[in-house]
Amino acid sequence: MKVARVIGGLRDIKSMGLSYKRSIPRAASSAYLKLYMMQKEKDRLDNEVVLLDRRRLGIYKKLVYIQQQMQELEVLAHGEATGPVNMAVTEIQKPSEDKKWRKMPLNY
């Protein structure tokens, strides 16, 4: 067991705070701190890469879906679609006479 007399510059426990003696030398402790901070930054960047890959995959899926929808709409726009599809689109656009608003009086 080391005694306070063995450590140079340390006479008693009260003077330990004033002499700033450590178990790890200052240069080594700053190196450990730098290693720790670099490891944390590396972990953060690795997580960011994973998140970006997920986002990129989602964007590619959306792009493929949009391209498919655009191709279908181009086919409809150029009139290359079959007859029943065009009829269904025109039926939706026409307002029907049967579906008018019902009117009823409100008595207060």
C-alpha positions as CSV (number, residue, x, y, z in Angstrom):
1,M,0.0,0.0,0.0
2,K,1.4,3.4,-1.0
3,V,1.7,6.0,1.7
4,A,1.3,9.7,1.2
5,R,5.1,10.1,1.8
6,V,5.9,8.0,-1.3
7,I,4.2,10.4,-3.7
8,G,6.5,13.4,-4.3
9,G,5.1,16.8,-3.3
10,L,2.4,15.3,-1.1
11,R,2.8,15.7,2.6
12,D,-0.7,15.0,3.9
13,I,-4.2,14.4,2.7
14,K,-5.1,18.1,3.0
15,S,-2.4,19.1,0.5
16,M,-3.5,16.4,-2.1
17,G,-6.1,18.8,-3.7
18,L,-3.5,21.6,-3.9
19,S,-0.8,19.5,-5.5
20,Y,-3.2,18.0,-8.1
21,K,-1.7,14.5,-8.0
22,R,-3.6,11.9,-10.0
23,S,-3.4,8.2,-10.6
24,I,-3.3,8.8,-14.4
25,P,-0.9,11.4,-15.7
26,R,-2.4,14.5,-17.4
27,A,-1.1,13.6,-20.9
28,A,-2.5,10.1,-20.7
29,S,-5.8,11.2,-19.3
30,S,-6.3,13.7,-22.2
31,A,-5.4,10.9,-24.6
32,Y,-8.1,8.7,-23.0
33,L,-10.6,11.6,-23.2
34,K,-9.8,12.1,-26.9
35,L,-10.1,8.4,-27.6
36,Y,-13.5,8.3,-25.8
37,M,-14.8,11.4,-27.7
38,M,-13.6,9.9,-31.0
39,Q,-15.3,6.6,-30.3
40,K,-18.6,8.5,-29.4
41,E,-18.3,10.5,-32.7
42,K,-17.6,7.3,-34.7
43,D,-20.7,5.6,-33.1
44,R,-22.8,8.6,-33.9
45,L,-21.7,8.7,-37.5
46,D,-22.2,4.9,-37.9
47,N,-25.8,5.3,-36.7
48,E,-26.3,8.2,-39.1
49,V,-25.1,6.1,-42.0
50,V,-27.6,3.4,-41.1
51,L,-30.4,6.0,-40.9
52,L,-29.4,7.5,-44.3
53,D,-29.4,4.0,-45.8
54,R,-32.9,3.4,-44.6
55,R,-34.1,6.8,-45.8
56,R,-32.4,6.2,-49.2
57,L,-34.2,2.9,-49.5
58,G,-37.6,4.5,-48.7
59,I,-36.9,7.2,-51.3
60,Y,-36.1,4.7,-54.0
61,K,-39.3,2.8,-53.2
62,K,-41.3,6.0,-53.5
63,L,-39.6,6.8,-56.8
64,V,-40.4,3.4,-58.2
65,Y,-44.1,3.8,-57.2
66,I,-44.3,7.3,-58.7
67,Q,-42.7,6.1,-61.9
68,Q,-45.3,3.3,-62.2
69,Q,-48.1,5.8,-61.5
70,M,-46.8,8.2,-64.1
71,Q,-46.6,5.4,-66.7
72,E,-50.2,4.4,-66.0
73,L,-51.3,8.0,-66.3
74,E,-49.4,8.4,-69.6
75,V,-51.2,5.4,-71.0
76,L,-54.5,6.9,-70.0
77,A,-53.6,10.3,-71.4
78,H,-52.6,8.9,-74.8
79,G,-55.7,6.9,-75.2
80,E,-54.1,3.5,-75.2
81,A,-56.2,2.3,-72.3
82,T,-59.1,-0.1,-72.8
83,G,-62.7,1.1,-73.1
84,P,-64.1,0.2,-69.7
85,V,-61.4,2.1,-67.9
86,N,-62.1,5.2,-69.8
87,M,-65.8,4.8,-69.2
88,A,-65.3,4.5,-65.5
89,V,-63.3,7.7,-65.5
90,T,-66.0,9.6,-67.4
91,E,-68.8,8.2,-65.2
92,I,-67.0,9.5,-62.1
93,Q,-66.7,13.0,-63.5
94,K,-70.4,13.3,-64.5
95,P,-72.6,14.6,-61.7
96,S,-75.6,12.4,-61.3
97,E,-79.1,13.8,-61.0
98,D,-80.2,11.3,-58.3
99,K,-77.7,12.5,-55.7
100,K,-79.1,15.9,-54.9
101,W,-79.1,17.3,-51.4
102,R,-82.2,16.6,-49.4
103,K,-83.8,19.6,-47.8
104,M,-85.6,19.5,-44.6
105,P,-86.9,22.3,-42.4
106,L,-85.4,22.9,-39.0
107,N,-87.8,24.2,-36.4
108,Y,-86.4,25.9,-33.4
